[in-house]
Amino acid sequence: MDQLARATGNLTAPALADISNSRDDLTPLKRRRQAMSNGRPSFTPADLVGLRQNLVAGSSGGASAVPRPRVGERALYAHAYLGRLRGSEQRRTGEGDPDLFDRLEDLAEDEDWDGRDPRYVGERRILRNYIEWTFERAHQQAKVLTSPDQRFSAFNTGLVTNRQEAVYGLFERNRNEDLQPWYFRSWRVESDRDVLEHFPHPPDYVTYTDDPADYYYDWRRDLKVDLRHVVEDNLDRFPVALRDDSYGLELRLDAAVERAKKRVRRNYKAAIPMWYPAANKVQLLLPISLTGPNVVDLALVVSRHGEHYRGNTVLTVGMAYSNARLLARPDSDWLQPAGADVVETAQGLEG
């Protein structure tokens, strides 16, 4: 899967982590050149995010915003050297020393970060995706702060401990000029001395919209879905047994969308907000039941356009959960921690 992702430039969060941290003897520029020589395209979805970040400037509170990440790398890995990260096989088998994601899971409030597929137990794919994109958003909003003495930088993970203390990622200035400007020191809670002494105003939570209404589905607005487009472009995400009859699948999807609208009208929690990084906007997920009334097969991605909603595409439940978790742990009876399909990326969703 990782090889396919590299070839297409549609890299998954775990793949990005492995690429960015396994070549510890290379500078970021050399890593970029090495990646290109290995067959990766010159521009990937991460490049577009990086270009957007380079246009953002500003500061916050009593601490200054850190420099923008180098183009072509996920912001977290351009910002800091994270130490050795365990590979996928090591994480599955429990081999190797715990890395920063292992330590974060131990510190944060209990949560299922693996999903239900036994093949991926221990990989913490959902957690890695969450931290990478939370840091990405913090960079966009200038909420990765540098201490007044310039010795430390930090960001708010949005996670808490079981005692409801906020968890921060703390970095220290890197003296090795050939590596990233910072190195990861540790996760810290809000009462920690390093946070209190070095950050007069600790980093704030990232936000994803200024309008709380974006988190809720307004059933009074019309929902338009290009059924043919959704089916043809995402056929491999639909149940295998339904793929042979495209027109029949369109009719089945149309009926499922109508049922989803009724479900959301009865219970607003059935529409789950998610963040779509490429468009920098909040979208909504509606449950789509195609094979049975009590089975959710897919999630319909819905975004607001003027006074209407548009159904853009469908996601597997795994992809939907991974994206929704960026905003909050979904409080829903149909969207649960993902299984094997969480390895798929949902970065190119706009239909």
C-alpha positions as CSV (number, residue, x, y, z in Angstrom):
1,M,0.0,0.0,0.0
2,D,2.8,2.4,0.9
3,Q,4.6,1.7,-2.4
4,L,1.4,2.5,-4.3
5,A,0.9,5.7,-2.3
6,R,4.4,6.9,-3.1
7,A,4.0,6.2,-6.7
8,T,0.8,8.2,-7.0
9,G,1.8,11.0,-4.6
10,N,-1.3,10.2,-2.5
11,L,0.7,9.4,0.6
12,T,-1.0,8.1,3.8
13,A,-0.1,9.6,7.1
14,P,1.8,6.5,8.3
15,A,3.8,6.5,5.0
16,L,4.7,10.1,5.4
17,A,5.9,9.4,8.9
18,D,8.1,6.5,7.8
19,I,9.6,8.5,4.9
20,S,10.3,11.7,6.8
21,N,12.0,10.1,9.8
22,S,13.8,7.0,8.5
23,R,16.5,8.9,6.7
24,D,18.1,10.4,9.8
25,D,21.4,11.1,8.1
26,L,19.9,13.4,5.4
27,T,19.0,17.0,5.5
28,P,15.4,18.0,4.5
29,L,16.7,19.2,1.1
30,K,18.6,16.0,0.5
31,R,15.6,13.9,1.6
32,R,13.5,15.8,-0.9
33,R,16.0,15.1,-3.7
34,Q,16.3,11.4,-2.6
35,A,12.5,11.1,-2.7
36,M,12.3,12.5,-6.2
37,S,15.0,10.2,-7.4
38,N,13.1,7.3,-6.1
39,G,10.2,8.0,-8.4
40,R,7.9,10.3,-6.4
41,P,6.3,13.1,-8.4
42,S,7.7,16.6,-8.0
43,F,4.5,17.8,-6.4
44,T,2.4,15.8,-3.9
45,P,-0.8,16.8,-1.9
46,A,1.6,17.8,0.9
47,D,3.3,20.3,-1.4
48,L,0.0,22.2,-1.9
49,V,-0.5,22.4,1.9
50,G,3.1,23.7,2.3
51,L,2.6,26.3,-0.4
52,R,-0.5,27.6,1.3
53,Q,1.3,27.7,4.7
54,N,4.2,29.8,3.2
55,L,1.6,32.6,2.6
56,V,0.5,32.7,6.2
57,A,2.2,35.0,8.6
58,G,1.6,36.4,12.1
59,S,2.2,35.8,15.7
60,S,0.1,35.1,18.8
61,G,0.2,36.1,22.4
62,G,3.6,36.6,24.1
63,A,5.3,34.1,21.8
64,S,6.1,34.2,18.2
65,A,5.1,31.8,15.4
66,V,7.7,29.4,14.3
67,P,9.1,29.6,10.7
68,R,6.9,28.0,8.0
69,P,7.8,24.4,7.0
70,R,9.8,23.6,3.8
71,V,7.7,22.9,0.8
72,G,7.1,19.2,0.1
73,E,7.1,17.9,3.7
74,R,4.4,17.5,6.2
75,A,4.8,20.4,8.6
76,L,5.5,18.3,11.6
77,Y,8.5,16.5,10.0
78,A,9.9,19.8,8.6
79,H,9.6,21.5,11.9
80,A,11.3,19.0,14.2
81,Y,13.4,15.9,14.3
82,L,11.2,13.3,16.1
83,G,13.7,10.6,16.8
84,R,13.4,7.1,15.6
85,L,9.9,6.1,14.7
86,R,9.0,2.4,14.7
87,G,8.1,0.9,11.3
88,S,4.8,-0.7,10.5
89,E,6.1,-4.2,11.1
90,Q,7.7,-3.2,14.4
91,R,4.5,-1.6,15.6
92,R,2.5,-4.6,14.8
93,T,4.8,-7.1,16.5
94,G,5.6,-4.8,19.4
95,E,9.4,-4.7,18.6
96,G,11.6,-1.7,19.1
97,D,11.7,1.0,21.6
98,P,8.5,3.0,22.2
99,D,8.4,6.2,20.0
100,L,6.6,9.5,20.5
101,F,3.3,8.1,19.3
102,D,3.5,5.2,21.8
103,R,4.2,7.7,24.6
104,L,1.4,10.0,23.6
105,E,-1.1,7.1,23.7
106,D,0.0,6.2,27.2
107,L,-0.3,9.8,28.4
108,A,-3.6,10.8,26.7
109,E,-7.1,9.8,27.6
110,D,-8.0,6.3,26.7
111,E,-9.1,5.9,23.1
112,D,-9.1,3.3,20.4
113,W,-6.4,4.6,18.0
114,D,-6.0,1.3,16.1
115,G,-9.4,0.3,14.8
116,R,-10.9,-3.1,14.7
117,D,-8.8,-4.9,12.1
118,P,-6.5,-7.3,13.9
119,R,-3.8,-6.9,11.2
120,Y,-3.1,-3.4,12.4
121,V,-3.2,-3.7,16.1
122,G,-0.5,-1.5,17.7
123,E,0.1,0.7,14.6
124,R,-1.9,3.7,16.0
125,R,-2.7,4.8,12.5
126,I,-5.6,7.1,13.6
127,L,-3.4,8.7,16.2
128,R,-0.6,9.4,13.8
129,N,-3.0,10.9,11.2
130,Y,-4.6,13.0,14.0
131,I,-1.3,14.5,15.2
132,E,0.1,15.2,11.8
133,W,-2.9,17.1,10.6
134,T,-3.5,18.9,14.0
135,F,0.1,20.2,13.8
136,E,-0.5,21.1,10.1
137,R,-3.5,23.2,11.2
138,A,-1.6,24.7,14.0
139,H,1.0,26.0,11.5
140,Q,-1.7,27.4,9.3
141,Q,-3.1,29.3,12.2
142,A,0.3,30.4,13.7
143,K,-0.4,28.4,16.8
144,V,2.9,26.6,17.0
145,L,4.5,29.0,19.4
146,T,8.1,29.8,20.2
147,S,9.0,30.7,23.8
148,P,10.2,34.3,24.5
149,D,13.8,33.1,25.0
150,Q,13.7,31.2,21.7
151,R,14.7,27.9,23.3
152,F,11.4,26.0,23.0
153,S,8.4,25.7,20.7
154,A,5.1,24.0,21.4
155,F,1.7,23.2,20.1
156,N,-1.6,22.1,21.6
157,T,-2.5,18.6,20.6
158,G,-6.2,19.0,21.5
159,L,-5.9,15.8,23.5
160,V,-6.3,15.5,27.3
161,T,-5.2,13.1,30.0
162,N,-7.7,11.0,31.9
163,R,-7.6,13.8,34.5
164,Q,-8.6,16.3,31.7
165,E,-5.3,18.1,31.6
166,A,-4.4,19.5,28.2
167,V,-1.4,17.8,26.4
168,Y,1.2,19.8,24.5
169,G,4.0,18.8,22.2
170,L,7.2,20.4,23.4
171,F,10.3,21.0,21.1
172,E,13.7,22.3,21.9
173,R,16.1,24.2,19.6
174,N,18.2,21.9,17.4
175,R,21.9,22.6,17.5
176,N,22.5,20.5,14.4
177,E,22.0,22.9,11.5
178,D,21.9,20.0,9.0
179,L,18.6,18.8,10.5
180,Q,15.3,20.4,11.3
181,P,15.3,23.6,13.4
182,W,13.9,21.8,16.4
183,Y,13.9,18.4,18.0
184,F,11.0,16.8,19.8
185,R,11.6,16.8,23.6
186,S,8.5,15.3,25.0
187,W,4.7,15.5,25.6
188,R,3.8,17.8,28.5
189,V,0.6,18.5,30.4
190,E,-0.6,22.0,31.2
191,S,0.6,21.9,34.8
192,D,4.2,21.0,33.8
193,R,6.9,23.3,34.8
194,D,8.4,23.6,31.3
195,V,5.0,24.9,30.0
196,L,4.4,27.3,32.8
197,E,7.9,28.8,32.9
198,H,8.5,29.1,29.2
199,F,5.1,30.0,27.8
200,P,3.3,32.9,29.4
201,H,0.3,32.1,27.2
202,P,0.4,28.4,26.2
203,P,-0.6,27.5,22.6
204,D,-4.3,27.5,22.0
205,Y,-6.4,24.8,20.4
206,V,-6.6,24.8,16.7
207,T,-10.0,25.7,15.1
208,Y,-11.5,24.7,11.8
209,T,-14.4,27.2,11.3
210,D,-15.6,30.5,12.7
211,D,-19.2,29.5,12.3
212,P,-20.6,26.9,14.7
213,A,-23.4,26.2,12.3
214,D,-20.9,24.4,10.0
215,Y,-20.9,21.5,12.4
216,Y,-24.6,20.8,12.0
217,Y,-26.7,19.7,9.1
218,D,-29.5,22.1,8.2
219,W,-32.3,19.8,7.0
220,R,-34.1,22.8,5.5
221,R,-31.5,23.1,2.7
222,D,-31.8,21.0,-0.4
223,L,-29.2,18.3,-0.9
224,K,-28.0,17.7,-4.5
225,V,-26.0,14.6,-5.3
226,D,-24.6,13.8,-8.8
227,L,-25.3,10.1,-8.4
228,R,-23.6,9.0,-11.6
229,H,-20.4,10.9,-10.8
230,V,-20.3,9.6,-7.2
231,V,-20.7,6.0,-8.3
232,E,-18.4,6.0,-11.3
233,D,-15.6,7.8,-9.5
234,N,-15.8,5.7,-6.3
235,L,-17.0,2.3,-7.5
236,D,-14.2,0.5,-5.6
237,R,-15.5,1.8,-2.3
238,F,-19.0,0.3,-2.8
239,P,-19.8,-3.2,-1.6
240,V,-18.4,-5.7,-4.0
241,A,-21.8,-7.4,-4.6
242,L,-23.3,-4.2,-5.9
243,R,-20.6,-3.1,-8.4
244,D,-21.8,-5.0,-11.5
245,D,-24.9,-2.9,-12.0
246,S,-24.0,0.8,-12.1
247,Y,-27.4,2.1,-12.8
248,G,-29.0,-0.1,-10.2
249,L,-26.4,1.2,-7.7
250,E,-27.3,4.8,-8.6
251,L,-30.9,4.0,-7.7
252,R,-30.0,2.3,-4.5
253,L,-27.7,5.2,-3.5
254,D,-30.5,7.7,-4.2
255,A,-32.8,5.8,-1.9
256,A,-30.1,5.5,0.7
257,V,-29.5,9.3,0.6
258,E,-33.2,10.0,1.2
259,R,-33.2,7.6,4.2
260,A,-30.0,9.3,5.5
261,K,-31.7,12.8,5.3
262,K,-34.6,11.4,7.4
263,R,-32.3,10.0,9.9
264,V,-30.4,13.3,10.3
265,R,-33.7,15.1,10.7
266,R,-34.7,12.8,13.6
267,N,-31.2,12.9,15.2
268,Y,-28.8,15.7,14.4
269,K,-25.9,13.7,15.7
270,A,-26.2,11.3,12.7
271,A,-24.5,14.0,10.6
272,I,-20.9,14.1,11.6
273,P,-18.5,17.0,10.8
274,M,-15.1,16.4,9.4
275,W,-12.3,18.6,8.2
276,Y,-11.2,18.5,4.6
277,P,-7.6,19.8,4.5
278,A,-7.2,20.4,0.7
279,A,-10.3,22.7,0.7
280,N,-9.6,24.1,4.2
281,K,-13.2,23.6,5.2
282,V,-15.6,21.6,7.4
283,Q,-17.8,19.1,5.6
284,L,-20.4,16.7,6.9
285,L,-20.7,12.9,6.8
286,L,-24.1,11.2,6.3
287,P,-24.5,7.5,6.9
288,I,-25.3,5.5,3.7
289,S,-27.0,2.1,4.2
290,L,-27.0,0.0,0.9
291,T,-27.0,-3.6,2.0
292,G,-29.3,-3.5,5.0
293,P,-31.2,-1.1,7.3
294,N,-28.8,-1.6,10.2
295,V,-25.5,-1.6,8.2
296,V,-23.7,1.6,7.3
297,D,-21.7,0.8,4.2
298,L,-20.3,4.2,3.3
299,A,-20.3,7.9,4.4
300,L,-21.6,10.6,2.0
301,V,-19.4,13.7,2.1
302,V,-21.6,16.8,2.0
303,S,-20.5,20.4,1.7
304,R,-22.4,23.7,1.7
305,H,-22.6,25.6,-1.6
306,G,-24.6,28.8,-1.2
307,E,-28.1,27.9,0.1
308,H,-27.7,24.2,-0.9
309,Y,-25.7,21.2,0.1
310,R,-23.8,19.1,-2.4
311,G,-22.9,15.4,-2.1
312,N,-19.3,15.4,-3.3
313,T,-18.2,11.8,-2.9
314,V,-18.4,8.7,-0.6
315,L,-15.8,7.4,1.9
316,T,-15.3,4.1,3.5
317,V,-16.2,4.2,7.2
318,G,-12.5,3.9,8.0
319,M,-11.6,7.0,6.0
320,A,-14.6,8.9,7.4
321,Y,-13.6,8.2,11.0
322,S,-10.0,9.2,10.5
323,N,-11.1,12.6,9.0
324,A,-13.8,13.2,11.6
325,R,-11.4,12.5,14.5
326,L,-9.5,15.6,13.6
327,L,-12.3,17.7,14.9
328,A,-13.4,15.6,17.9
329,R,-14.1,12.0,18.9
330,P,-17.3,11.2,17.0
331,D,-20.3,11.0,19.2
332,S,-22.3,8.7,17.0
333,D,-24.0,5.3,16.8
334,W,-22.7,4.6,13.3
335,L,-19.2,5.9,13.0
336,Q,-16.7,3.9,15.0
337,P,-12.9,3.5,15.0
338,A,-11.9,2.3,11.6
339,G,-10.6,-1.0,10.4
340,A,-8.3,-1.8,7.5
341,D,-9.5,0.9,5.2
342,V,-8.1,3.6,7.5
343,V,-4.8,3.3,5.6
344,E,-6.5,5.0,2.7
345,T,-6.1,8.7,2.4
346,A,-9.0,11.1,2.1
347,Q,-7.0,14.0,1.0
348,G,-8.3,14.2,-2.6
349,L,-12.1,14.1,-2.0
350,E,-13.5,17.0,-3.9
351,G,-15.7,15.5,-6.6
